[in-house]
Amino acid sequence: MVEQSEVMAGRQEARQDGDRITAKLVRKPRIGESVIQALLFLCGAISILTTLGIIYELGKESWLFFSSPEVDLVEFFTGTTWQPQILQFAIWPLVTATLMVSTIAMLVALPLGLGTAIYLSEYASPRARSILKPLLEVLAGIPTVVYGYFALTFMTPLLRAIFGANVVQIFNTASAGIVVGILIIPLVASMSEDALHAVPNSLRQAALAVGATKLETALRVVVPAAVSGIAAAFVVAISRAVGETMVVAIAAGAGPKFTFNPFESAETMTGHIVRISGGDLSYDSIDYNSIFAIGLLLFFMTFTLNVISRRIVARFREVYD
């Protein structure tokens, strides 16, 4: 009986010790962390509400434009003349100029940016990478208006000297597209280099171990392994090119024209918005509302590109242990 009483007392003491330890491990309220969490939630909520507010304003003003009796939806999406002064609203002249500039920019930025990323990731020494990458990203800090005048005063005379002054107009989409491509090279190179740098070194070592050269390893092993990040970089860069404003406003031209000749002047969607909004427009006029209709279409274009980017990343994402 004495031994049983001692066992029971020991169990009771152990239980009391466990209760004291549990009481010490109970989470105590931390006011500082709660305040930080609330601030972070507030920042996220403000970002979401701001986006919804922008969409609401675009939709509201666009509805006023599309509900106007002067606007024909069929003509808007199929016509080739945009002249608000004579009530002709067809978006294709602005869309084709935007697509031409973006296509030329991609032809410049994607190969150069990817090549730069491969060099920084696979060939450059850590010291060279630490110096060259910040220098490359300095290009992203140059004001876009400077790029615009660079296109007008350097790139356009260069194109006119190569192809002829009677072929290349002073304002043209080719020079604007080339300079927009130069502008987004840091974006493509930086994001692609981050994706390439994230590939495990074990893949590189395995390829080199079976006799692959460094170039073969980079092109056939590292790049395919980082294709999701590279594709995301490409799509983000395309969105950036589509939404570029100052370069095209200065160098591409100031008149909507339905043309596929990159050496002729044409006006992009963003360039038209800048030119019209800077003029003497009366509030709630059809010209004023047309700006928001163009902005809404531009929003849907960039939104579609971002959705495609997310799907590409989800489809080709590689997970390594």
C-alpha positions as CSV (number, residue, x, y, z in Angstrom):
1,M,0.0,0.0,0.0
2,V,2.9,2.4,0.8
3,E,4.5,1.7,-2.6
4,Q,1.1,2.3,-4.4
5,S,0.7,5.6,-2.5
6,E,4.2,6.7,-3.6
7,V,3.4,5.8,-7.2
8,M,0.2,7.8,-7.1
9,A,2.0,10.8,-5.5
10,G,4.7,10.6,-8.2
11,R,2.1,10.6,-10.9
12,Q,0.3,13.6,-9.3
13,E,3.6,15.5,-9.1
14,A,4.4,14.7,-12.7
15,R,0.9,15.9,-13.8
16,Q,1.4,19.1,-11.9
17,D,4.8,19.7,-13.5
18,G,3.2,19.0,-17.0
19,D,0.5,21.6,-16.2
20,R,3.1,24.2,-15.2
21,I,5.1,23.6,-18.4
22,T,1.9,23.8,-20.5
23,A,1.0,27.1,-18.8
24,K,4.5,28.5,-19.7
25,L,4.1,27.4,-23.4
26,V,0.7,29.1,-23.8
27,R,1.1,31.8,-26.5
28,K,1.1,35.2,-24.9
29,P,-0.5,38.1,-26.7
30,R,2.0,40.2,-28.6
31,I,0.6,43.6,-29.4
32,G,3.5,44.6,-31.7
33,E,3.0,41.6,-34.0
34,S,-0.7,42.1,-34.1
35,V,-0.2,45.8,-35.1
36,I,2.2,44.7,-37.8
37,Q,-0.1,42.0,-39.1
38,A,-3.0,44.6,-39.2
39,L,-0.8,47.0,-41.1
40,L,0.2,44.4,-43.7
41,F,-3.4,43.4,-44.2
42,L,-4.3,47.1,-44.6
43,C,-1.6,47.5,-47.3
44,G,-2.9,44.5,-49.2
45,A,-6.5,45.7,-48.9
46,I,-5.6,49.2,-50.2
47,S,-3.8,47.6,-53.2
48,I,-6.8,45.5,-54.1
49,L,-9.3,48.3,-53.5
50,T,-7.2,50.7,-55.6
51,T,-7.1,48.2,-58.5
52,L,-10.9,47.7,-58.2
53,G,-11.3,51.5,-58.2
54,I,-9.3,51.9,-61.4
55,I,-11.3,49.1,-63.1
56,Y,-14.5,50.8,-61.9
57,E,-13.6,54.2,-63.3
58,L,-12.4,52.7,-66.6
59,G,-15.6,50.7,-66.9
60,K,-17.9,53.7,-66.0
61,E,-16.3,56.1,-68.4
62,S,-16.0,53.5,-71.1
63,W,-19.7,52.7,-70.8
64,L,-20.5,56.3,-71.4
65,F,-18.5,56.1,-74.6
66,F,-19.9,52.8,-75.9
67,S,-23.5,53.8,-75.0
68,S,-23.2,57.0,-77.1
69,P,-25.3,57.0,-80.3
70,E,-22.3,58.2,-82.3
71,V,-20.4,55.0,-81.5
72,D,-20.9,51.8,-83.4
73,L,-19.5,48.7,-81.7
74,V,-19.0,46.8,-84.9
75,E,-17.2,49.8,-86.5
76,F,-15.1,50.2,-83.3
77,F,-13.7,46.6,-83.5
78,T,-13.6,46.2,-87.2
79,G,-13.0,49.6,-88.8
80,T,-9.7,51.1,-89.8
81,T,-10.2,54.9,-89.3
82,W,-9.9,56.6,-86.0
83,Q,-10.9,60.3,-86.3
84,P,-12.9,61.5,-83.3
85,Q,-13.3,64.9,-84.9
86,I,-15.6,63.4,-87.6
87,L,-17.1,60.8,-85.2
88,Q,-15.2,57.8,-86.7
89,F,-14.1,55.5,-84.0
90,A,-12.3,52.4,-85.1
91,I,-9.6,51.1,-82.8
92,W,-7.5,49.1,-85.3
93,P,-5.1,51.9,-86.3
94,L,-4.1,52.3,-82.7
95,V,-3.9,48.6,-82.0
96,T,-1.8,47.8,-85.1
97,A,0.7,50.5,-84.2
98,T,0.9,49.2,-80.6
99,L,1.5,45.6,-81.8
100,M,4.1,46.7,-84.3
101,V,6.1,48.6,-81.7
102,S,5.8,45.7,-79.2
103,T,6.8,43.1,-81.8
104,I,9.9,45.1,-82.8
105,A,10.7,45.6,-79.1
106,M,10.5,41.9,-78.5
107,L,12.7,41.0,-81.4
108,V,15.3,43.3,-79.8
109,A,14.9,42.6,-76.2
110,L,14.2,38.8,-76.0
111,P,17.4,37.5,-77.7
112,L,19.7,40.1,-76.2
113,G,18.1,39.9,-72.7
114,L,18.2,36.0,-72.7
115,G,21.8,36.0,-74.0
116,T,22.9,38.5,-71.3
117,A,21.2,36.3,-68.7
118,I,22.9,33.2,-69.9
119,Y,26.3,34.9,-69.8
120,L,25.7,36.3,-66.3
121,S,24.5,33.0,-64.9
122,E,26.7,30.5,-66.6
123,Y,29.9,32.2,-67.8
124,A,30.5,35.3,-65.7
125,S,32.6,35.0,-62.5
126,P,30.9,36.0,-59.2
127,R,32.8,39.3,-59.2
128,A,31.9,40.1,-62.8
129,R,28.3,39.2,-62.1
130,S,28.2,41.5,-59.0
131,I,29.5,44.4,-61.2
132,L,27.7,43.8,-64.5
133,K,24.2,43.1,-63.2
134,P,23.9,46.4,-61.3
135,L,25.3,48.3,-64.3
136,L,22.8,46.6,-66.6
137,E,19.9,47.5,-64.2
138,V,21.0,51.2,-64.4
139,L,19.3,51.2,-67.8
140,A,16.0,50.7,-66.0
141,G,16.5,53.9,-64.0
142,I,16.9,56.2,-67.0
143,P,13.7,58.3,-67.6
144,T,11.7,57.0,-70.5
145,V,11.5,60.5,-72.0
146,V,15.3,60.4,-72.5
147,Y,14.8,57.1,-74.4
148,G,12.2,58.9,-76.5
149,Y,14.6,61.6,-77.6
150,F,17.3,59.1,-78.0
151,A,15.0,57.3,-80.5
152,L,14.2,60.6,-82.3
153,T,17.7,62.0,-82.4
154,F,19.9,58.9,-82.8
155,M,18.0,55.8,-83.9
156,T,15.8,57.5,-86.5
157,P,18.8,59.2,-88.3
158,L,20.6,55.9,-88.2
159,L,17.7,54.1,-89.9
160,R,17.4,56.9,-92.4
161,A,21.1,56.6,-93.2
162,I,20.8,52.8,-93.7
163,F,17.5,52.5,-95.6
164,G,17.3,56.0,-97.1
165,A,15.6,59.2,-96.1
166,N,12.9,58.7,-98.6
167,V,12.0,55.3,-97.1
168,V,12.2,56.0,-93.3
169,Q,10.0,58.9,-92.1
170,I,11.2,61.1,-89.3
171,F,8.5,59.7,-87.0
172,N,8.3,55.9,-87.4
173,T,7.4,52.8,-85.3
174,A,10.7,51.1,-86.1
175,S,12.9,53.4,-84.1
176,A,10.4,53.6,-81.3
177,G,10.2,49.8,-81.2
178,I,14.0,49.3,-81.2
179,V,14.4,51.8,-78.3
180,V,11.5,50.3,-76.4
181,G,13.4,46.9,-76.8
182,I,16.5,48.5,-75.4
183,L,14.5,49.9,-72.5
184,I,13.2,46.5,-71.5
185,I,16.4,44.5,-71.9
186,P,17.3,45.0,-68.2
187,L,13.8,43.5,-67.2
188,V,14.3,40.5,-69.4
189,A,17.9,39.9,-68.4
190,S,17.3,40.4,-64.7
191,M,14.3,38.1,-64.4
192,S,15.8,35.5,-66.7
193,E,19.1,35.5,-64.9
194,D,17.3,35.0,-61.6
195,A,15.5,32.0,-63.1
196,L,18.7,30.5,-64.5
197,H,20.6,31.1,-61.3
198,A,17.9,29.2,-59.3
199,V,18.6,26.0,-61.2
200,P,20.5,23.5,-58.9
201,N,24.2,23.1,-59.7
202,S,23.7,19.4,-59.5
203,L,22.1,19.5,-63.0
204,R,25.0,21.4,-64.4
205,Q,27.5,19.0,-62.8
206,A,25.6,15.9,-64.1
207,A,25.6,17.3,-67.7
208,L,29.3,18.1,-67.5
209,A,30.0,14.7,-66.1
210,V,28.6,13.0,-69.1
211,G,30.7,15.0,-71.5
212,A,28.5,18.0,-72.3
213,T,30.2,21.3,-73.1
214,K,29.4,24.5,-71.1
215,L,27.3,25.8,-73.9
216,E,25.4,22.5,-74.3
217,T,24.8,22.5,-70.6
218,A,23.5,26.0,-70.7
219,L,21.2,25.6,-73.7
220,R,20.0,22.0,-73.2
221,V,19.9,21.6,-69.5
222,V,19.8,25.0,-67.6
223,V,17.5,26.9,-70.0
224,P,14.9,24.1,-70.2
225,A,14.9,23.7,-66.4
226,A,14.3,27.5,-66.0
227,V,11.8,27.8,-68.9
228,S,8.9,28.8,-66.6
229,G,10.8,31.8,-65.1
230,I,12.1,32.8,-68.6
231,A,8.6,32.6,-70.1
232,A,7.3,34.7,-67.2
233,A,10.0,37.3,-67.9
234,F,9.1,37.4,-71.6
235,V,5.4,37.9,-70.9
236,V,6.1,40.6,-68.3
237,A,8.4,42.4,-70.8
238,I,5.7,42.2,-73.5
239,S,3.3,43.8,-71.1
240,R,5.8,46.5,-70.4
241,A,6.3,47.2,-74.1
242,V,2.6,47.3,-74.7
243,G,2.1,49.9,-72.0
244,E,5.1,52.1,-72.8
245,T,4.1,55.7,-73.3
246,M,6.8,58.4,-73.6
247,V,9.0,56.7,-76.2
248,V,6.2,56.1,-78.6
249,A,4.6,59.5,-77.9
250,I,7.9,61.2,-79.0
251,A,9.3,58.9,-81.7
252,A,6.4,57.0,-83.3
253,G,4.1,59.7,-84.5
254,A,1.0,61.7,-83.6
255,G,-1.6,60.6,-86.0
256,P,-3.6,57.4,-86.1
257,K,-2.8,55.5,-89.3
258,F,-3.7,52.0,-90.3
259,T,-0.4,50.7,-91.6
260,F,1.9,47.7,-91.3
261,N,5.0,49.6,-92.6
262,P,7.3,50.1,-89.6
263,F,9.1,53.0,-91.4
264,E,6.0,55.1,-91.4
265,S,4.6,57.2,-88.6
266,A,1.7,55.8,-86.6
267,E,0.2,56.4,-83.2
268,T,-0.1,53.8,-80.5
269,M,-2.8,53.5,-77.9
270,T,-0.8,55.0,-75.1
271,G,0.6,57.7,-77.4
272,H,-2.9,58.7,-78.4
273,I,-4.1,58.9,-74.8
274,V,-1.2,61.2,-74.0
275,R,-1.8,63.5,-76.9
276,I,-5.6,63.7,-76.5
277,S,-5.5,64.1,-72.7
278,G,-3.0,66.9,-73.1
279,G,-5.3,68.9,-75.3
280,D,-8.3,71.1,-74.7
281,L,-10.9,68.5,-74.0
282,S,-14.2,69.2,-72.4
283,Y,-15.2,67.0,-69.5
284,D,-17.7,64.2,-70.4
285,S,-17.3,64.8,-74.1
286,I,-17.1,61.8,-76.5
287,D,-13.4,62.5,-77.1
288,Y,-12.8,62.5,-73.4
289,N,-14.7,59.2,-72.9
290,S,-12.8,57.6,-75.8
291,I,-9.6,57.8,-73.7
292,F,-11.1,55.5,-71.1
293,A,-12.4,53.1,-73.8
294,I,-8.8,52.8,-75.2
295,G,-7.5,52.4,-71.6
296,L,-10.0,49.7,-70.9
297,L,-8.9,47.8,-74.0
298,L,-5.3,48.2,-73.1
299,F,-6.0,47.0,-69.6
300,F,-7.6,43.8,-71.0
301,M,-4.6,43.2,-73.3
302,T,-2.1,43.4,-70.4
303,F,-4.4,41.5,-68.1
304,T,-4.6,38.7,-70.7
305,L,-0.8,38.6,-71.0
306,N,-0.5,38.4,-67.2
307,V,-3.0,35.5,-67.1
308,I,-1.0,33.7,-69.8
309,S,2.2,34.3,-67.8
310,R,0.7,32.7,-64.7
311,R,-0.5,29.7,-66.6
312,I,2.9,29.2,-68.2
313,V,4.6,29.4,-64.9
314,A,2.2,26.9,-63.3
315,R,2.5,24.6,-66.3
316,F,6.3,24.5,-66.6
317,R,7.4,25.1,-63.0
318,E,10.1,22.7,-61.9
319,V,10.3,21.7,-58.2
320,Y,13.7,20.4,-56.9
321,D,14.5,18.8,-53.6
